[in-house]
Amino acid sequence: WFTAAVDNIGRWITPAFARYEMYPRWDHQGNLPWRNGEEVTRRALALLKEAAAQPEPFFLFLHYWDPHTPYL
């Protein structure tokens, strides 16, 4: 299986995937951008193209933070 993920948890799950697409973490001080579904989807679409080029089946993990706080 070709395994890939779009997430920002990092160290806890990175070893489980052949490809791990990290994006910036937010912080409570407002110094980093909030995670958003558009960014996850943009990166996921690129990984889907990569997965389609693989000869084996794939598993794609997408971690959307939009449902979590802060509720903007």
DSSP file (Angstrom, degrees, kcal/mol; ACC not computed):
  #  RESIDUE AA STRUCTURE BP1 BP2  ACC     N-H-->O    O-->H-N    N-H-->O    O-->H-N    TCO  KAPPA ALPHA  PHI   PSI    X-CA   Y-CA   Z-CA
    1    1 A W              0   0    0      0, 0.0     2,-0.6     0, 0.0    57,-0.2   0.000 360.0 360.0 360.0 142.1    0.0    0.0    0.0
    2    2 A F  E     -a   58   0A   0     55,-2.9    57,-2.3    49,-0.1     2,-0.4  -0.895 360.0-165.5 -92.9 120.3    1.0    3.6   -0.7
    3    3 A T  E     +a   59   0A   0     -2,-0.6    16,-1.9    55,-0.2    15,-0.8  -0.898  13.6 166.4-114.1 138.6    0.2    5.5    2.5
    4    4 A A  E     -ab  60  19A   0     55,-2.4    57,-2.6    -2,-0.4     2,-0.3  -0.980  11.6-166.5-147.3 156.2    0.0    9.3    2.8
    5    5 A A  E     -ab  61  20A   0     14,-1.5    16,-3.2    -2,-0.3     2,-0.5  -0.994  16.6-154.6-145.0 149.1   -1.3   11.9    5.2
    6    6 A V  E     +ab  62  21A   0     55,-2.5    57,-2.2    -2,-0.3     2,-0.3  -0.981  52.7 111.8-120.3 114.6   -2.0   15.6    5.4
    7    7 A D  E     - b   0  22A   0     14,-1.9    16,-0.8    -2,-0.5    -2,-0.1  -0.945  59.9-135.5-165.8 176.0   -1.8   16.6    9.0
    8    8 A N  S    S+     0   0    0     -2,-0.3     3,-0.1    14,-0.2    14,-0.1   0.211  78.6  95.4-133.8  15.0    0.2   18.7   11.5
    9    9 A I        +     0   0    0      1,-0.2     2,-0.6     2,-0.1     3,-0.4   0.886  61.0 169.0 -71.8 -37.9    0.5   16.3   14.5
   10   10 A G    >>  +     0   0    0      1,-0.2     4,-2.6     2,-0.1     3,-1.6  -0.509  50.2  43.5  76.5-113.5    3.9   15.2   13.2
   11   11 A R  T 34 S+     0   0    0     -2,-0.6    -1,-0.2     1,-0.3    -2,-0.1   0.680 109.4  56.7 -52.3 -28.0    6.0   13.1   15.4
   12   12 A W  T 34 S+     0   0    0     -3,-0.4    -1,-0.3     1,-0.1    -2,-0.1   0.851 125.6  14.3 -76.0 -33.0    3.3   10.8   16.6
   13   13 A I  T X4 S+     0   0    0     -3,-1.6     3,-1.8     2,-0.1     4,-0.3   0.554  96.1  96.4-120.7  -8.5    2.1    9.5   13.3
   14   14 A T  G >< S+     0   0    0     -4,-2.6     3,-1.8     1,-0.3    -3,-0.1   0.880  82.0  57.9 -50.8 -45.0    4.7   10.5   10.7
   15   15 A P  G 3  S+     0   0    0      0, 0.0    -1,-0.3     0, 0.0    -2,-0.1   0.704  96.0  65.9 -62.8 -16.8    6.5    7.1   10.8
   16   16 A A  G <  S+     0   0    0     -3,-1.8     2,-0.4     2,-0.0    -2,-0.2   0.573  96.4  65.7 -80.3  -8.2    3.2    5.3    9.8
   17   17 A F    <   -     0   0    0     -3,-1.8   -13,-0.2    -4,-0.3     3,-0.1  -0.907  65.5-147.6-123.9 143.0    3.1    6.9    6.4
   18   18 A A  S    S+     0   0    0    -15,-0.8     2,-0.4    -2,-0.4   -14,-0.2   0.877 100.2  27.2 -68.2 -38.0    5.3    6.7    3.3
   19   19 A R  E    S-b    4   0A   0    -16,-1.9   -14,-1.5    -3,-0.1     2,-0.5  -0.995  70.4-175.5-127.1 130.0    4.5   10.3    2.5
   20   20 A Y  E     -b    5   0A   0     -2,-0.4     2,-0.8   -16,-0.2   -14,-0.2  -0.966   8.2-161.9-128.8 114.5    3.6   12.8    5.2
   21   21 A E  E     -b    6   0A   0    -16,-3.2   -14,-1.9    -2,-0.5     2,-0.3  -0.848  14.0-167.8 -99.7 106.0    2.5   16.3    4.2
   22   22 A M  E     -b    7   0A   0     -2,-0.8   -14,-0.2   -16,-0.2    -2,-0.0  -0.683   4.6-169.9 -94.1 147.3    2.9   18.7    7.1
   23   23 A Y        -     0   0    0    -16,-0.8    12,-0.1    -2,-0.3    17,-0.0  -0.928  40.1 -69.1-131.8 161.1    1.4   22.2    7.2
   24   24 A P        -     0   0    0      0, 0.0     2,-0.2     0, 0.0    -1,-0.1  -0.080  46.2-128.7 -56.6 140.4    2.0   24.9    9.8
   25   25 A R        -     0   0    0    -17,-0.1     2,-0.2     1,-0.1   -16,-0.0  -0.531  18.7-128.6 -79.8 151.6    0.6   24.6   13.3
   26   26 A W        -     0   0    0     -2,-0.2     2,-0.3     6,-0.1     8,-0.1  -0.558  20.0-153.1 -89.7 164.9   -1.5   27.3   14.7
   27   27 A D    >   -     0   0    0      5,-0.6     3,-1.3    -2,-0.2     5,-0.2  -0.956  25.3-118.4-136.2 160.6   -0.8   28.7   18.1
   28   28 A H  T 3  S+     0   0    0     -2,-0.3    -1,-0.0     1,-0.3    -2,-0.0   0.617 109.8  63.8 -74.8 -11.5   -3.0   30.4   20.7
   29   29 A Q  T 3  S-     0   0    0      0, 0.0    -1,-0.3     0, 0.0    -3,-0.0   0.571 109.8-118.5 -87.3  -8.7   -1.0   33.6   20.5
   30   30 A G  S <  S+     0   0    0     -3,-1.3    -2,-0.1     2,-0.1     4,-0.1   0.654  78.3 124.1  82.6  15.3   -2.0   34.2   16.9
   31   31 A N        +     0   0    0      2,-0.1    -3,-0.1     0, 0.0    -5,-0.0   0.723  69.6  45.2 -80.7 -21.3    1.6   34.1   15.6
   32   32 A L  S    S-     0   0    0     -5,-0.2    -5,-0.6     1,-0.0    -2,-0.1  -0.868  97.1 -94.7-120.7 155.0    0.9   31.2   13.1
   33   33 A P        -     0   0    0      0, 0.0     2,-0.1     0, 0.0    -2,-0.1  -0.301  42.2-105.0 -68.7 151.3   -2.0   30.8   10.7
   34   34 A W        -     0   0    0     -8,-0.1     2,-0.2     1,-0.1    -9,-0.0  -0.462  37.5-108.8 -69.8 145.4   -5.1   28.8   11.7
   35   35 A R        -     0   0    0     -2,-0.1     2,-0.3    30,-0.1    -1,-0.1  -0.540  45.0-173.5 -71.1 140.7   -5.3   25.4   10.1
   36   36 A N     >  -     0   0    0     -2,-0.2     4,-1.8     1,-0.1     3,-0.5  -0.981  36.7-120.2-142.4 155.7   -8.1   25.3    7.5
   37   37 A G  H  > S+     0   0    0     -2,-0.3     4,-2.8     1,-0.2     5,-0.2   0.798 108.7  62.1 -62.4 -32.1   -9.8   22.8    5.3
   38   38 A E  H  > S+     0   0    0      1,-0.2     4,-2.4     2,-0.2    -1,-0.2   0.911 106.1  45.7 -61.9 -41.5   -8.9   24.6    2.1
   39   39 A E  H  > S+     0   0    0     -3,-0.5     4,-2.2     2,-0.2     5,-0.2   0.904 112.8  49.9 -68.9 -41.4   -5.2   24.0    2.8
   40   40 A V  H  X S+     0   0    0     -4,-1.8     4,-2.4     1,-0.2    -2,-0.2   0.938 113.4  46.7 -60.2 -46.5   -5.7   20.4    3.8
   41   41 A T  H  X S+     0   0    0     -4,-2.8     4,-2.4     2,-0.2    -2,-0.2   0.897 109.3  53.9 -64.8 -41.3   -7.7   19.8    0.6
   42   42 A R  H  X S+     0   0    0     -4,-2.4     4,-1.2     1,-0.2    -1,-0.2   0.933 114.3  41.3 -58.5 -46.7   -5.1   21.6   -1.6
   43   43 A R  H  X S+     0   0    0     -4,-2.2     4,-1.8     1,-0.2    -1,-0.2   0.854 112.2  55.8 -70.8 -34.3   -2.3   19.4   -0.3
   44   44 A A  H  X S+     0   0    0     -4,-2.4     4,-2.4    -5,-0.2    -2,-0.2   0.888 102.5  55.6 -65.2 -39.4   -4.5   16.3   -0.4
   45   45 A L  H  X S+     0   0    0     -4,-2.4     4,-1.6     1,-0.2    -1,-0.2   0.885 107.1  50.1 -62.3 -37.8   -5.2   16.8   -4.1
   46   46 A A  H  X S+     0   0    0     -4,-1.2     4,-1.7     1,-0.2    -1,-0.2   0.903 111.0  49.2 -65.5 -40.4   -1.5   16.8   -4.8
   47   47 A L  H  X S+     0   0    0     -4,-1.8     4,-2.9     1,-0.2    -2,-0.2   0.849 105.7  57.6 -68.2 -33.2   -1.1   13.6   -2.8
   48   48 A L  H  X S+     0   0    0     -4,-2.4     4,-2.4     2,-0.2    -1,-0.2   0.896 105.3  50.6 -63.3 -38.8   -4.0   12.0   -4.7
   49   49 A K  H  X S+     0   0    0     -4,-1.6     4,-1.0     2,-0.2    -1,-0.2   0.919 112.1  47.3 -63.1 -42.1   -2.1   12.6   -8.0
   50   50 A E  H >< S+     0   0    0     -4,-1.7     3,-0.5     1,-0.2     4,-0.4   0.913 112.0  50.1 -64.4 -42.5    0.9   11.0   -6.5
   51   51 A A  H >< S+     0   0    0     -4,-2.9     3,-1.4     1,-0.2    -2,-0.2   0.879 105.1  57.3 -63.4 -38.6   -1.1    8.0   -5.2
   52   52 A A  H 3< S+     0   0    0     -4,-2.4    -1,-0.2     1,-0.3    -2,-0.2   0.773 102.5  56.0 -64.7 -25.4   -2.7    7.5   -8.6
   53   53 A A  T << S+     0   0    0     -4,-1.0    -1,-0.3    -3,-0.5    -2,-0.2   0.562  89.9  94.8 -83.3  -8.2    0.7    7.1  -10.1
   54   54 A Q  S <  S-     0   0    0     -3,-1.4   -52,-0.1    -4,-0.4     4,-0.0  -0.561  73.2-138.1 -84.2 148.1    1.6    4.3   -7.7
   55   55 A P  S    S+     0   0    0      0, 0.0    -1,-0.1     0, 0.0    -4,-0.0   0.715  83.2  65.2 -77.3 -19.3    1.1    0.7   -8.8
   56   56 A E  S    S-     0   0    0      1,-0.2    -2,-0.1    -5,-0.1   -54,-0.0  -0.528  96.2 -88.6 -99.9 167.5   -0.4   -0.4   -5.4
   57   57 A P        -     0   0    0      0, 0.0   -55,-2.9     0, 0.0     2,-0.3  -0.190  47.6-138.6 -63.4 166.8   -3.6    0.6   -3.6
   58   58 A F  E     -a    2   0A   0    -57,-0.2     2,-0.4    -4,-0.0   -55,-0.2  -0.927  16.2-154.9-133.2 158.5   -3.4    3.7   -1.4
   59   59 A F  E     -a    3   0A   0    -57,-2.3   -55,-2.4    -2,-0.3     2,-0.5  -0.999  15.6-167.7-126.9 125.1   -4.6    5.0    2.0
   60   60 A L  E     -a    4   0A   0     -2,-0.4     2,-0.5   -57,-0.2   -55,-0.2  -0.968   3.5-161.9-120.1 120.8   -4.9    8.7    2.4
   61   61 A F  E     -a    5   0A   0    -57,-2.6   -55,-2.5    -2,-0.5     2,-0.5  -0.895   8.0-173.6-102.8 122.9   -5.4   10.2    5.9
   62   62 A L  E     -a    6   0A   0     -2,-0.5     2,-0.8   -57,-0.2   -55,-0.2  -0.973   9.1-159.6-118.6 127.0   -6.7   13.8    6.0
   63   63 A H        -     0   0    0    -57,-2.2     2,-0.5    -2,-0.5    -2,-0.0  -0.872   8.3-168.5-111.0 101.8   -6.9   15.6    9.3
   64   64 A Y        -     0   0    0     -2,-0.8   -27,-0.1     1,-0.1     4,-0.0  -0.779   9.8-175.0 -90.3 125.6   -9.3   18.5    9.1
   65   65 A W    >   +     0   0    0     -2,-0.5     3,-2.1     1,-0.2    -1,-0.1   0.512  59.2  99.4 -96.0  -6.3   -9.2   20.9   12.1
   66   66 A D  T 3  S+     0   0    0      1,-0.3     6,-0.2     5,-0.0    -1,-0.2   0.839  79.0  55.2 -51.6 -38.8  -12.1   23.1   11.1
   67   67 A P  T 3  S+     0   0    0      0, 0.0    -1,-0.3     0, 0.0    -2,-0.1   0.670 100.1  77.8 -71.1 -12.9  -14.6   21.3   13.4
   68   68 A H  S <  S-     0   0    0     -3,-2.1    -3,-0.0     1,-0.2     0, 0.0  -0.384  88.7 -41.6 -89.6 170.1  -12.3   22.0   16.4
   69   69 A T  S    S+     0   0    0      2,-0.1    -1,-0.2    -2,-0.1     2,-0.1  -0.344 101.6  62.7 -67.5 155.7  -11.8   25.2   18.3
   70   70 A P  S    S-     0   0    0      0, 0.0     2,-1.4     0, 0.0    -2,-0.1   0.502  70.9-153.1 -79.4 146.3  -11.6   28.0   17.8
   71   71 A Y              0   0    0      1,-0.2    -2,-0.1    -2,-0.1    -5,-0.0  -0.701 360.0 360.0 -86.5  93.7  -15.0   28.2   16.3
   72   72 A L              0   0    0     -2,-1.4    -1,-0.2    -6,-0.2    -3,-0.0   0.438 360.0 360.0 -90.1 360.0  -14.6   31.2   14.0
